[in-house]
Amino acid sequence: MSSSVRHRVRTHRAQLRAMGLRPIQIWVPDVRSPDFKEEVLRQSRAVAACPDAAETMNFLEDIQDLGDEP
């Protein structure tokens, strides 16, 4: 990385910190992974196979928008 790029990045990060922000790093599931797809299918099938699937699906639909309302 050239020194001008490093300087711009350093300046930008300093501005963000001055605004009260801090950097974080998070790890999330790789939704492109075949393992992820398999797990999604496994969980979906488990929900669909349960005796009260309709009630479970209604519950999931009800809670999916939690936090969206003011």
mmCIF file as Biopython writes it, N, C-alpha, C and O atoms, coordinates in Angstrom:
data_model
#
loop_
_atom_site.group_PDB
_atom_site.id
_atom_site.type_symbol
_atom_site.label_atom_id
_atom_site.label_alt_id
_atom_site.label_comp_id
_atom_site.label_asym_id
_atom_site.label_entity_id
_atom_site.label_seq_id
_atom_site.pdbx_PDB_ins_code
_atom_site.Cartn_x
_atom_site.Cartn_y
_atom_site.Cartn_z
_atom_site.occupancy
_atom_site.B_iso_or_equiv
_atom_site.auth_seq_id
_atom_site.auth_asym_id
_atom_site.pdbx_PDB_model_num
ATOM 1   N N  . MET A ? 1  ? 0.862   -1.168  0.000  1.0 0.0 1  A 1 
ATOM 2   C CA . MET A ? 1  ? 0.000   0.000   0.000  1.0 0.0 1  A 1 
ATOM 3   C C  . MET A ? 1  ? 0.905   1.226   0.000  1.0 0.0 1  A 1 
ATOM 4   O O  . MET A ? 1  ? 1.841   1.310   0.795  1.0 0.0 1  A 1 
ATOM 5   N N  . SER A ? 2  ? 0.628   2.172   -0.887 1.0 0.0 2  A 1 
ATOM 6   C CA . SER A ? 2  ? 1.469   3.369   -0.948 1.0 0.0 2  A 1 
ATOM 7   C C  . SER A ? 2  ? 1.222   4.249   0.268  1.0 0.0 2  A 1 
ATOM 8   O O  . SER A ? 2  ? 0.205   4.130   0.950  1.0 0.0 2  A 1 
ATOM 9   N N  . SER A ? 3  ? 2.184   5.141   0.522  1.0 0.0 3  A 1 
ATOM 10  C CA . SER A ? 3  ? 2.068   5.982   1.716  1.0 0.0 3  A 1 
ATOM 11  C C  . SER A ? 3  ? 0.889   6.937   1.622  1.0 0.0 3  A 1 
ATOM 12  O O  . SER A ? 3  ? 0.297   7.274   2.647  1.0 0.0 3  A 1 
ATOM 13  N N  . SER A ? 4  ? 0.525   7.391   0.404  1.0 0.0 4  A 1 
ATOM 14  C CA . SER A ? 4  ? -0.622  8.299   0.293  1.0 0.0 4  A 1 
ATOM 15  C C  . SER A ? 4  ? -1.927  7.571   0.631  1.0 0.0 4  A 1 
ATOM 16  O O  . SER A ? 4  ? -2.818  8.152   1.251  1.0 0.0 4  A 1 
ATOM 17  N N  . VAL A ? 5  ? -2.038  6.323   0.233  1.0 0.0 5  A 1 
ATOM 18  C CA . VAL A ? 5  ? -3.229  5.535   0.562  1.0 0.0 5  A 1 
ATOM 19  C C  . VAL A ? 5  ? -3.267  5.293   2.064  1.0 0.0 5  A 1 
ATOM 20  O O  . VAL A ? 5  ? -4.315  5.438   2.693  1.0 0.0 5  A 1 
ATOM 21  N N  . ARG A ? 6  ? -2.131  4.925   2.639  1.0 0.0 6  A 1 
ATOM 22  C CA . ARG A ? 6  ? -2.059  4.716   4.082  1.0 0.0 6  A 1 
ATOM 23  C C  . ARG A ? 6  ? -2.450  5.975   4.842  1.0 0.0 6  A 1 
ATOM 24  O O  . ARG A ? 6  ? -3.159  5.914   5.847  1.0 0.0 6  A 1 
ATOM 25  N N  . HIS A ? 7  ? -1.984  7.108   4.353  1.0 0.0 7  A 1 
ATOM 26  C CA . HIS A ? 7  ? -2.311  8.386   5.005  1.0 0.0 7  A 1 
ATOM 27  C C  . HIS A ? 7  ? -3.817  8.656   4.934  1.0 0.0 7  A 1 
ATOM 28  O O  . HIS A ? 7  ? -4.425  9.055   5.928  1.0 0.0 7  A 1 
ATOM 29  N N  . ARG A ? 8  ? -4.417  8.437   3.758  1.0 0.0 8  A 1 
ATOM 30  C CA . ARG A ? 8  ? -5.865  8.660   3.610  1.0 0.0 8  A 1 
ATOM 31  C C  . ARG A ? 8  ? -6.654  7.730   4.522  1.0 0.0 8  A 1 
ATOM 32  O O  . ARG A ? 8  ? -7.617  8.152   5.161  1.0 0.0 8  A 1 
ATOM 33  N N  . VAL A ? 9  ? -6.249  6.474   4.581  1.0 0.0 9  A 1 
ATOM 34  C CA . VAL A ? 9  ? -6.938  5.505   5.437  1.0 0.0 9  A 1 
ATOM 35  C C  . VAL A ? 9  ? -6.793  5.917   6.897  1.0 0.0 9  A 1 
ATOM 36  O O  . VAL A ? 9  ? -7.768  5.897   7.648  1.0 0.0 9  A 1 
ATOM 37  N N  . ARG A ? 10 ? -5.583  6.289   7.301  1.0 0.0 10 A 1 
ATOM 38  C CA . ARG A ? 10 ? -5.344  6.713   8.682  1.0 0.0 10 A 1 
ATOM 39  C C  . ARG A ? 10 ? -6.193  7.936   9.025  1.0 0.0 10 A 1 
ATOM 40  O O  . ARG A ? 10 ? -6.787  8.006   10.101 1.0 0.0 10 A 1 
ATOM 41  N N  . THR A ? 11 ? -6.246  8.901   8.100  1.0 0.0 11 A 1 
ATOM 42  C CA . THR A ? 11 ? -7.039  10.114  8.314  1.0 0.0 11 A 1 
ATOM 43  C C  . THR A ? 11 ? -8.523  9.777   8.422  1.0 0.0 11 A 1 
ATOM 44  O O  . THR A ? 11 ? -9.222  10.278  9.302  1.0 0.0 11 A 1 
ATOM 45  N N  . HIS A ? 12 ? -8.991  8.929   7.523  1.0 0.0 12 A 1 
ATOM 46  C CA . HIS A ? 12 ? -10.405 8.543   7.526  1.0 0.0 12 A 1 
ATOM 47  C C  . HIS A ? 12 ? -10.762 7.834   8.830  1.0 0.0 12 A 1 
ATOM 48  O O  . HIS A ? 12 ? -11.797 8.118   9.432  1.0 0.0 12 A 1 
ATOM 49  N N  . ARG A ? 13 ? -9.914  6.924   9.259  1.0 0.0 13 A 1 
ATOM 50  C CA . ARG A ? 13 ? -10.177 6.204   10.510 1.0 0.0 13 A 1 
ATOM 51  C C  . ARG A ? 13 ? -10.138 7.143   11.710 1.0 0.0 13 A 1 
ATOM 52  O O  . ARG A ? 13 ? -10.921 6.987   12.647 1.0 0.0 13 A 1 
ATOM 53  N N  . ALA A ? 14 ? -9.247  8.102   11.686 1.0 0.0 14 A 1 
ATOM 54  C CA . ALA A ? 14 ? -9.184  9.084   12.777 1.0 0.0 14 A 1 
ATOM 55  C C  . ALA A ? 14 ? -10.468 9.906   12.824 1.0 0.0 14 A 1 
ATOM 56  O O  . ALA A ? 14 ? -10.973 10.213  13.904 1.0 0.0 14 A 1 
ATOM 57  N N  . GLN A ? 15 ? -10.996 10.261  11.654 1.0 0.0 15 A 1 
ATOM 58  C CA . GLN A ? 15 ? -12.260 11.014  11.601 1.0 0.0 15 A 1 
ATOM 59  C C  . GLN A ? 15 ? -13.407 10.177  12.167 1.0 0.0 15 A 1 
ATOM 60  O O  . GLN A ? 15 ? -14.243 10.685  12.914 1.0 0.0 15 A 1 
ATOM 61  N N  . LEU A ? 16 ? -13.439 8.914   11.815 1.0 0.0 16 A 1 
ATOM 62  C CA . LEU A ? 16 ? -14.485 8.031   12.333 1.0 0.0 16 A 1 
ATOM 63  C C  . LEU A ? 16 ? -14.381 7.895   13.852 1.0 0.0 16 A 1 
ATOM 64  O O  . LEU A ? 16 ? -15.391 7.930   14.555 1.0 0.0 16 A 1 
ATOM 65  N N  . ARG A ? 17 ? -13.161 7.740   14.346 1.0 0.0 17 A 1 
ATOM 66  C CA . ARG A ? 17 ? -12.977 7.651   15.802 1.0 0.0 17 A 1 
ATOM 67  C C  . ARG A ? 17 ? -13.405 8.946   16.483 1.0 0.0 17 A 1 
ATOM 68  O O  . ARG A ? 17 ? -13.989 8.920   17.566 1.0 0.0 17 A 1 
ATOM 69  N N  . ALA A ? 18 ? -13.112 10.082  15.844 1.0 0.0 18 A 1 
ATOM 70  C CA . ALA A ? 18 ? -13.506 11.380  16.396 1.0 0.0 18 A 1 
ATOM 71  C C  . ALA A ? 18 ? -15.025 11.509  16.467 1.0 0.0 18 A 1 
ATOM 72  O O  . ALA A ? 18 ? -15.549 12.266  17.284 1.0 0.0 18 A 1 
ATOM 73  N N  . MET A ? 19 ? -15.729 10.770  15.612 1.0 0.0 19 A 1 
ATOM 74  C CA . MET A ? 19 ? -17.195 10.779  15.626 1.0 0.0 19 A 1 
ATOM 75  C C  . MET A ? 19 ? -17.742 9.788   16.659 1.0 0.0 19 A 1 
ATOM 76  O O  . MET A ? 19 ? -18.954 9.609   16.776 1.0 0.0 19 A 1 
ATOM 77  N N  . GLY A ? 20 ? -16.843 9.154   17.400 1.0 0.0 20 A 1 
ATOM 78  C CA . GLY A ? 20 ? -17.278 8.220   18.436 1.0 0.0 20 A 1 
ATOM 79  C C  . GLY A ? 20 ? -17.446 6.797   17.952 1.0 0.0 20 A 1 
ATOM 80  O O  . GLY A ? 20 ? -18.035 5.975   18.654 1.0 0.0 20 A 1 
ATOM 81  N N  . LEU A ? 21 ? -16.947 6.487   16.777 1.0 0.0 21 A 1 
ATOM 82  C CA . LEU A ? 21 ? -17.060 5.131   16.234 1.0 0.0 21 A 1 
ATOM 83  C C  . LEU A ? 21 ? -15.775 4.362   16.503 1.0 0.0 21 A 1 
ATOM 84  O O  . LEU A ? 21 ? -14.716 4.946   16.734 1.0 0.0 21 A 1 
ATOM 85  N N  . ARG A ? 22 ? -15.891 3.046   16.468 1.0 0.0 22 A 1 
ATOM 86  C CA . ARG A ? 22 ? -14.709 2.210   16.616 1.0 0.0 22 A 1 
ATOM 87  C C  . ARG A ? 22 ? -14.814 1.043   15.647 1.0 0.0 22 A 1 
ATOM 88  O O  . ARG A ? 22 ? -15.917 0.592   15.337 1.0 0.0 22 A 1 
ATOM 89  N N  . PRO A ? 23 ? -13.688 0.552   15.169 1.0 0.0 23 A 1 
ATOM 90  C CA . PRO A ? 23 ? -13.721 -0.571  14.232 1.0 0.0 23 A 1 
ATOM 91  C C  . PRO A ? 23 ? -13.984 -1.884  14.967 1.0 0.0 23 A 1 
ATOM 92  O O  . PRO A ? 23 ? -13.534 -2.083  16.095 1.0 0.0 23 A 1 
ATOM 93  N N  . ILE A ? 24 ? -14.712 -2.763  14.313 1.0 0.0 24 A 1 
ATOM 94  C CA . ILE A ? 24 ? -14.921 -4.112  14.835 1.0 0.0 24 A 1 
ATOM 95  C C  . ILE A ? 24 ? -14.787 -5.091  13.686 1.0 0.0 24 A 1 
ATOM 96  O O  . ILE A ? 24 ? -14.930 -4.718  12.521 1.0 0.0 24 A 1 
ATOM 97  N N  . GLN A ? 25 ? -14.516 -6.324  14.008 1.0 0.0 25 A 1 
ATOM 98  C CA . GLN A ? 25 ? -14.464 -7.379  13.004 1.0 0.0 25 A 1 
ATOM 99  C C  . GLN A ? 25 ? -15.446 -8.447  13.436 1.0 0.0 25 A 1 
ATOM 100 O O  . GLN A ? 25 ? -15.432 -8.881  14.588 1.0 0.0 25 A 1 
ATOM 101 N N  . ILE A ? 26 ? -16.299 -8.874  12.516 1.0 0.0 26 A 1 
ATOM 102 C CA . ILE A ? 26 ? -17.249 -9.932  12.836 1.0 0.0 26 A 1 
ATOM 103 C C  . ILE A ? 26 ? -17.127 -11.046 11.807 1.0 0.0 26 A 1 
ATOM 104 O O  . ILE A ? 26 ? -16.763 -10.819 10.653 1.0 0.0 26 A 1 
ATOM 105 N N  . TRP A ? 27 ? -17.436 -12.229 12.246 1.0 0.0 27 A 1 
ATOM 106 C CA . TRP A ? 27 ? -17.444 -13.389 11.370 1.0 0.0 27 A 1 
ATOM 107 C C  . TRP A ? 27 ? -18.887 -13.849 11.222 1.0 0.0 27 A 1 
ATOM 108 O O  . TRP A ? 27 ? -19.601 -14.009 12.212 1.0 0.0 27 A 1 
ATOM 109 N N  . VAL A ? 28 ? -19.301 -14.056 10.006 1.0 0.0 28 A 1 
ATOM 110 C CA . VAL A ? 28 ? -20.673 -14.476 9.729  1.0 0.0 28 A 1 
ATOM 111 C C  . VAL A ? 28 ? -20.647 -15.740 8.876  1.0 0.0 28 A 1 
ATOM 112 O O  . VAL A ? 28 ? -19.652 -16.010 8.204  1.0 0.0 28 A 1 
ATOM 113 N N  . PRO A ? 29 ? -21.724 -16.514 8.893  1.0 0.0 29 A 1 
ATOM 114 C CA . PRO A ? 29 ? -21.759 -17.717 8.054  1.0 0.0 29 A 1 
ATOM 115 C C  . PRO A ? 29 ? -21.606 -17.360 6.575  1.0 0.0 29 A 1 
ATOM 116 O O  . PRO A ? 29 ? -22.133 -16.351 6.107  1.0 0.0 29 A 1 
ATOM 117 N N  . ASP A ? 30 ? -20.883 -18.200 5.859  1.0 0.0 30 A 1 
ATOM 118 C CA . ASP A ? 30 ? -20.719 -18.016 4.418  1.0 0.0 30 A 1 
ATOM 119 C C  . ASP A ? 30 ? -21.937 -18.629 3.736  1.0 0.0 30 A 1 
ATOM 120 O O  . ASP A ? 30 ? -22.029 -19.848 3.588  1.0 0.0 30 A 1 
ATOM 121 N N  . VAL A ? 31 ? -22.869 -17.777 3.325  1.0 0.0 31 A 1 
ATOM 122 C CA . VAL A ? 31 ? -24.120 -18.265 2.744  1.0 0.0 31 A 1 
ATOM 123 C C  . VAL A ? 31 ? -23.910 -18.906 1.376  1.0 0.0 31 A 1 
ATOM 124 O O  . VAL A ? 31 ? -24.839 -19.491 0.820  1.0 0.0 31 A 1 
ATOM 125 N N  . ARG A ? 32 ? -22.709 -18.802 0.832  1.0 0.0 32 A 1 
ATOM 126 C CA . ARG A ? 32 ? -22.414 -19.443 -0.458 1.0 0.0 32 A 1 
ATOM 127 C C  . ARG A ? 32 ? -21.916 -20.868 -0.280 1.0 0.0 32 A 1 
ATOM 128 O O  . ARG A ? 32 ? -21.789 -21.610 -1.255 1.0 0.0 32 A 1 
ATOM 129 N N  . SER A ? 33 ? -21.634 -21.253 0.954  1.0 0.0 33 A 1 
ATOM 130 C CA . SER A ? 33 ? -21.069 -22.564 1.247  1.0 0.0 33 A 1 
ATOM 131 C C  . SER A ? 33 ? -22.108 -23.671 1.077  1.0 0.0 33 A 1 
ATOM 132 O O  . SER A ? 33 ? -23.259 -23.508 1.483  1.0 0.0 33 A 1 
ATOM 133 N N  . PRO A ? 34 ? -21.712 -24.790 0.484  1.0 0.0 34 A 1 
ATOM 134 C CA . PRO A ? 34 ? -22.629 -25.937 0.400  1.0 0.0 34 A 1 
ATOM 135 C C  . PRO A ? 34 ? -23.054 -26.423 1.791  1.0 0.0 34 A 1 
ATOM 136 O O  . PRO A ? 34 ? -24.184 -26.879 1.970  1.0 0.0 34 A 1 
ATOM 137 N N  . ASP A ? 35 ? -22.160 -26.325 2.767  1.0 0.0 35 A 1 
ATOM 138 C CA . ASP A ? 35 ? -22.510 -26.729 4.135  1.0 0.0 35 A 1 
ATOM 139 C C  . ASP A ? 35 ? -23.622 -25.852 4.695  1.0 0.0 35 A 1 
ATOM 140 O O  . ASP A ? 35 ? -24.512 -26.340 5.392  1.0 0.0 35 A 1 
ATOM 141 N N  . PHE A ? 36 ? -23.573 -24.563 4.391  1.0 0.0 36 A 1 
ATOM 142 C CA . PHE A ? 36 ? -24.617 -23.649 4.854  1.0 0.0 36 A 1 
ATOM 143 C C  . PHE A ? 36 ? -25.958 -24.042 4.232  1.0 0.0 36 A 1 
ATOM 144 O O  . PHE A ? 36 ? -26.978 -24.103 4.917  1.0 0.0 36 A 1 
ATOM 145 N N  . LYS A ? 37 ? -25.941 -24.307 2.933  1.0 0.0 37 A 1 
ATOM 146 C CA . LYS A ? 37 ? -27.173 -24.699 2.240  1.0 0.0 37 A 1 
ATOM 147 C C  . LYS A ? 37 ? -27.746 -25.978 2.848  1.0 0.0 37 A 1 
ATOM 148 O O  . LYS A ? 37 ? -28.955 -26.083 3.058  1.0 0.0 37 A 1 
ATOM 149 N N  . GLU A ? 38 ? -26.883 -26.940 3.126  1.0 0.0 38 A 1 
ATOM 150 C CA . GLU A ? 38 ? -27.343 -28.195 3.736  1.0 0.0 38 A 1 
ATOM 151 C C  . GLU A ? 38 ? -27.987 -27.948 5.094  1.0 0.0 38 A 1 
ATOM 152 O O  . GLU A ? 38 ? -29.019 -28.539 5.412  1.0 0.0 38 A 1 
ATOM 153 N N  . GLU A ? 39 ? -27.380 -27.076 5.895  1.0 0.0 39 A 1 
ATOM 154 C CA . GLU A ? 39 ? -27.917 -26.798 7.226  1.0 0.0 39 A 1 
ATOM 155 C C  . GLU A ? 39 ? -29.256 -26.073 7.135  1.0 0.0 39 A 1 
ATOM 156 O O  . GLU A ? 39 ? -30.168 -26.353 7.913  1.0 0.0 39 A 1 
ATOM 157 N N  . VAL A ? 40 ? -29.377 -25.148 6.195  1.0 0.0 40 A 1 
ATOM 158 C CA . VAL A ? 40 ? -30.654 -24.451 5.995  1.0 0.0 40 A 1 
ATOM 159 C C  . VAL A ? 40 ? -31.735 -25.455 5.609  1.0 0.0 40 A 1 
ATOM 160 O O  . VAL A ? 40 ? -32.846 -25.411 6.139  1.0 0.0 40 A 1 
ATOM 161 N N  . LEU A ? 41 ? -31.414 -26.346 4.699  1.0 0.0 41 A 1 
ATOM 162 C CA . LEU A ? 41 ? -32.384 -27.362 4.286  1.0 0.0 41 A 1 
ATOM 163 C C  . LEU A ? 41 ? -32.753 -28.278 5.449  1.0 0.0 41 A 1 
ATOM 164 O O  . LEU A ? 41 ? -33.922 -28.620 5.625  1.0 0.0 41 A 1 
ATOM 165 N N  . ARG A ? 42 ? -31.753 -28.678 6.249  1.0 0.0 42 A 1 
ATOM 166 C CA . ARG A ? 42 ? -32.015 -29.547 7.392  1.0 0.0 42 A 1 
ATOM 167 C C  . ARG A ? 42 ? -32.972 -28.880 8.373  1.0 0.0 42 A 1 
ATOM 168 O O  . ARG A ? 42 ? -33.931 -29.496 8.838  1.0 0.0 42 A 1 
ATOM 169 N N  . GLN A ? 43 ? -32.700 -27.610 8.684  1.0 0.0 43 A 1 
ATOM 170 C CA . GLN A ? 43 ? -33.556 -26.907 9.632  1.0 0.0 43 A 1 
ATOM 171 C C  . GLN A ? 43 ? -34.953 -26.673 9.059  1.0 0.0 43 A 1 
ATOM 172 O O  . GLN A ? 43 ? -35.947 -26.786 9.777  1.0 0.0 43 A 1 
ATOM 173 N N  . SER A ? 44 ? -35.029 -26.350 7.781  1.0 0.0 44 A 1 
ATOM 174 C CA . SER A ? 44 ? -36.332 -26.133 7.144  1.0 0.0 44 A 1 
ATOM 175 C C  . SER A ? 44 ? -37.166 -27.407 7.151  1.0 0.0 44 A 1 
ATOM 176 O O  . SER A ? 44 ? -38.367 -27.380 7.421  1.0 0.0 44 A 1 
ATOM 177 N N  . ARG A ? 45 ? -36.513 -28.515 6.851  1.0 0.0 45 A 1 
ATOM 178 C CA . ARG A ? 45 ? -37.229 -29.797 6.854  1.0 0.0 45 A 1 
ATOM 179 C C  . ARG A ? 45 ? -37.674 -30.177 8.262  1.0 0.0 45 A 1 
ATOM 180 O O  . ARG A ? 45 ? -38.752 -30.741 8.446  1.0 0.0 45 A 1 
ATOM 181 N N  . ALA A ? 46 ? -36.845 -29.868 9.252  1.0 0.0 46 A 1 
ATOM 182 C CA . ALA A ? 46 ? -37.207 -30.174 10.639 1.0 0.0 46 A 1 
ATOM 183 C C  . ALA A ? 46 ? -38.441 -29.385 11.055 1.0 0.0 46 A 1 
ATOM 184 O O  . ALA A ? 46 ? -39.331 -29.922 11.715 1.0 0.0 46 A 1 
ATOM 185 N N  . VAL A ? 47 ? -38.498 -28.121 10.674 1.0 0.0 47 A 1 
ATOM 186 C CA . VAL A ? 47 ? -39.673 -27.303 11.001 1.0 0.0 47 A 1 
ATOM 187 C C  . VAL A ? 47 ? -40.897 -27.831 10.267 1.0 0.0 47 A 1 
ATOM 188 O O  . VAL A ? 47 ? -41.973 -27.946 10.854 1.0 0.0 47 A 1 
ATOM 189 N N  . ALA A ? 48 ? -40.739 -28.153 8.987  1.0 0.0 48 A 1 
ATOM 190 C CA . ALA A ? 48 ? -41.869 -28.634 8.193  1.0 0.0 48 A 1 
ATOM 191 C C  . ALA A ? 48 ? -42.387 -29.982 8.693  1.0 0.0 48 A 1 
ATOM 192 O O  . ALA A ? 48 ? -43.573 -30.281 8.551  1.0 0.0 48 A 1 
ATOM 193 N N  . ALA A ? 49 ? -41.513 -30.789 9.274  1.0 0.0 49 A 1 
ATOM 194 C CA . ALA A ? 49 ? -41.908 -32.129 9.716  1.0 0.0 49 A 1 
ATOM 195 C C  . ALA A ? 49 ? -42.516 -32.155 11.111 1.0 0.0 49 A 1 
ATOM 196 O O  . ALA A ? 49 ? -43.091 -33.168 11.511 1.0 0.0 49 A 1 
ATOM 197 N N  . CYS A ? 50 ? -42.403 -31.079 11.848 1.0 0.0 50 A 1 
ATOM 198 C CA . CYS A ? 50 ? -42.938 -31.110 13.213 1.0 0.0 50 A 1 
ATOM 199 C C  . CYS A ? 50 ? -44.467 -31.099 13.173 1.0 0.0 50 A 1 
ATOM 200 O O  . CYS A ? 50 ? -45.063 -30.527 12.260 1.0 0.0 50 A 1 
ATOM 201 N N  . PRO A ? 51 ? -45.094 -31.728 14.159 1.0 0.0 51 A 1 
ATOM 202 C CA . PRO A ? 51 ? -46.554 -31.862 14.172 1.0 0.0 51 A 1 
ATOM 203 C C  . PRO A ? 51 ? -47.293 -30.520 14.146 1.0 0.0 51 A 1 
ATOM 204 O O  . PRO A ? 51 ? -48.385 -30.420 13.588 1.0 0.0 51 A 1 
ATOM 205 N N  . ASP A ? 52 ? -46.702 -29.508 14.741 1.0 0.0 52 A 1 
ATOM 206 C CA . ASP A ? 52 ? -47.367 -28.203 14.753 1.0 0.0 52 A 1 
ATOM 207 C C  . ASP A ? 52 ? -46.660 -27.222 13.810 1.0 0.0 52 A 1 
ATOM 208 O O  . ASP A ? 52 ? -46.415 -26.069 14.164 1.0 0.0 52 A 1 
ATOM 209 N N  . ALA A ? 53 ? -46.337 -27.702 12.606 1.0 0.0 53 A 1 
ATOM 210 C CA . ALA A ? 53 ? -45.601 -26.896 11.629 1.0 0.0 53 A 1 
ATOM 211 C C  . ALA A ? 53 ? -46.320 -25.594 11.302 1.0 0.0 53 A 1 
ATOM 212 O O  . ALA A ? 53 ? -45.681 -24.547 11.196 1.0 0.0 53 A 1 
ATOM 213 N N  . ALA A ? 54 ? -47.628 -25.642 11.142 1.0 0.0 54 A 1 
ATOM 214 C CA . ALA A ? 54 ? -48.375 -24.426 10.794 1.0 0.0 54 A 1 
ATOM 215 C C  . ALA A ? 54 ? -48.248 -23.385 11.901 1.0 0.0 54 A 1 
ATOM 216 O O  . ALA A ? 54 ? -48.042 -22.202 11.632 1.0 0.0 54 A 1 
ATOM 217 N N  . GLU A ? 55 ? -48.375 -23.837 13.146 1.0 0.0 55 A 1 
ATOM 218 C CA . GLU A ? 55 ? -48.244 -22.914 14.281 1.0 0.0 55 A 1 
ATOM 219 C C  . GLU A ? 55 ? -46.820 -22.352 14.355 1.0 0.0 55 A 1 
ATOM 220 O O  . GLU A ? 55 ? -46.624 -21.167 14.623 1.0 0.0 55 A 1 
ATOM 221 N N  . THR A ? 56 ? -45.840 -23.210 14.114 1.0 0.0 56 A 1 
ATOM 222 C CA . THR A ? 56 ? -44.445 -22.773 14.139 1.0 0.0 56 A 1 
ATOM 223 C C  . THR A ? 56 ? -44.187 -21.750 13.044 1.0 0.0 56 A 1 
ATOM 224 O O  . THR A ? 56 ? -43.537 -20.733 13.284 1.0 0.0 56 A 1 
ATOM 225 N N  . MET A ? 57 ? -44.691 -22.014 11.844 1.0 0.0 57 A 1 
ATOM 226 C CA . MET A ? 57 ? -44.497 -21.072 10.737 1.0 0.0 57 A 1 
ATOM 227 C C  . MET A ? 57 ? -45.180 -19.740 11.026 1.0 0.0 57 A 1 
ATOM 228 O O  . MET A ? 57 ? -44.630 -18.681 10.724 1.0 0.0 57 A 1 
ATOM 229 N N  . ASN A ? 58 ? -46.370 -19.785 11.607 1.0 0.0 58 A 1 
ATOM 230 C CA . ASN A ? 58 ? -47.056 -18.543 11.975 1.0 0.0 58 A 1 
ATOM 231 C C  . ASN A ? 58 ? -46.224 -17.749 12.974 1.0 0.0 58 A 1 
ATOM 232 O O  . ASN A ? 58 ? -46.105 -16.529 12.861 1.0 0.0 58 A 1 
ATOM 233 N N  . PHE A ? 59 ? -45.651 -18.442 13.949 1.0 0.0 59 A 1 
ATOM 234 C CA . PHE A ? 59 ? -44.795 -17.786 14.938 1.0 0.0 59 A 1 
ATOM 235 C C  . PHE A ? 59 ? -43.586 -17.143 14.260 1.0 0.0 59 A 1 
ATOM 236 O O  . PHE A ? 59 ? -43.262 -15.987 14.530 1.0 0.0 59 A 1 
ATOM 237 N N  . LEU A ? 60 ? -42.921 -17.893 13.380 1.0 0.0 60 A 1 
ATOM 238 C CA . LEU A ? 60 ? -41.749 -17.358 12.688 1.0 0.0 60 A 1 
ATOM 239 C C  . LEU A ? 60 ? -42.105 -16.147 11.836 1.0 0.0 60 A 1 
ATOM 240 O O  . LEU A ? 60 ? -41.349 -15.177 11.787 1.0 0.0 60 A 1 
ATOM 241 N N  . GLU A ? 61 ? -43.240 -16.197 11.172 1.0 0.0 61 A 1 
ATOM 242 C CA . GLU A ? 61 ? -43.677 -15.054 10.370 1.0 0.0 61 A 1 
ATOM 243 C C  . GLU A ? 61 ? -43.985 -13.851 11.251 1.0 0.0 61 A 1 
ATOM 244 O O  . GLU A ? 61 ? -43.698 -12.713 10.880 1.0 0.0 61 A 1 
ATOM 245 N N  . ASP A ? 62 ? -44.571 -14.103 12.420 1.0 0.0 62 A 1 
ATOM 246 C CA . ASP A ? 62 ? -44.897 -13.006 13.335 1.0 0.0 62 A 1 
ATOM 247 C C  . ASP A ? 62 ? -43.648 -12.308 13.863 1.0 0.0 62 A 1 
ATOM 248 O O  . ASP A ? 62 ? -43.634 -11.086 14.008 1.0 0.0 62 A 1 
ATOM 249 N N  . ILE A ? 63 ? -42.600 -13.080 14.150 1.0 0.0 63 A 1 
ATOM 250 C CA . ILE A ? 63 ? -41.414 -12.467 14.754 1.0 0.0 63 A 1 
ATOM 251 C C  . ILE A ? 63 ? -40.394 -11.958 13.741 1.0 0.0 63 A 1 
ATOM 252 O O  . ILE A ? 63 ? -39.453 -11.262 14.122 1.0 0.0 63 A 1 
ATOM 253 N N  . GLN A ? 64 ? -40.554 -12.284 12.473 1.0 0.0 64 A 1 
ATOM 254 C CA . GLN A ? 64 ? -39.541 -11.884 11.497 1.0 0.0 64 A 1 
ATOM 255 C C  . GLN A ? 64 ? -39.430 -10.373 11.345 1.0 0.0 64 A 1 
ATOM 256 O O  . GLN A ? 64 ? -38.381 -9.872  10.940 1.0 0.0 64 A 1 
ATOM 257 N N  . ASP A ? 65 ? -40.484 -9.646  11.660 1.0 0.0 65 A 1 
ATOM 258 C CA . ASP A ? 65 ? -40.456 -8.199  11.506 1.0 0.0 65 A 1 
ATOM 259 C C  . ASP A ? 65 ? -40.260 -7.459  12.824 1.0 0.0 65 A 1 
ATOM 260 O O  . ASP A ? 65 ? -40.402 -6.237  12.871 1.0 0.0 65 A 1 
ATOM 261 N N  . LEU A ? 66 ? -39.938 -8.176  13.887 1.0 0.0 66 A 1 
ATOM 262 C CA . LEU A ? 66 ? -39.725 -7.517  15.175 1.0 0.0 66 A 1 
ATOM 263 C C  . LEU A ? 66 ? -38.611 -6.487  15.039 1.0 0.0 66 A 1 
ATOM 264 O O  . LEU A ? 66 ? -37.572 -6.750  14.434 1.0 0.0 66 A 1 
ATOM 265 N N  . GLY A ? 67 ? -38.840 -5.343  15.597 1.0 0.0 67 A 1 
ATOM 266 C CA . GLY A ? 67 ? -37.837 -4.292  15.538 1.0 0.0 67 A 1 
ATOM 267 C C  . GLY A ? 67 ? -37.991 -3.368  14.352 1.0 0.0 67 A 1 
ATOM 268 O O  . GLY A ? 67 ? -37.344 -2.322  14.304 1.0 0.0 67 A 1 
ATOM 269 N N  . ASP A ? 68 ? -38.834 -3.724  13.387 1.0 0.0 68 A 1 
ATOM 270 C CA . ASP A ? 68 ? -39.044 -2.868  12.219 1.0 0.0 68 A 1 
ATOM 271 C C  . ASP A ? 68 ? -40.010 -1.735  12.513 1.0 0.0 68 A 1 
ATOM 272 O O  . ASP A ? 68 ? -40.012 -0.715  11.825 1.0 0.0 68 A 1 
ATOM 273 N N  . GLU A ? 69 ? -40.834 -1.920  13.544 1.0 0.0 69 A 1 
ATOM 274 C CA . GLU A ? 69 ? -41.835 -0.903  13.866 1.0 0.0 69 A 1 
ATOM 275 C C  . GLU A ? 69 ? -41.232 0.132   14.804 1.0 0.0 69 A 1 
ATOM 276 O O  . GLU A ? 69 ? -40.403 -0.198  15.652 1.0 0.0 69 A 1 
ATOM 277 N N  . PRO A ? 70 ? -41.652 1.394   14.647 1.0 0.0 70 A 1 
ATOM 278 C CA . PRO A ? 70 ? -41.112 2.453   15.514 1.0 0.0 70 A 1 
ATOM 279 C C  . PRO A ? 70 ? -41.542 2.313   16.952 1.0 0.0 70 A 1 
ATOM 280 O O  . PRO A ? 70 ? -41.164 3.130   17.792 1.0 0.0 70 A 1 
#
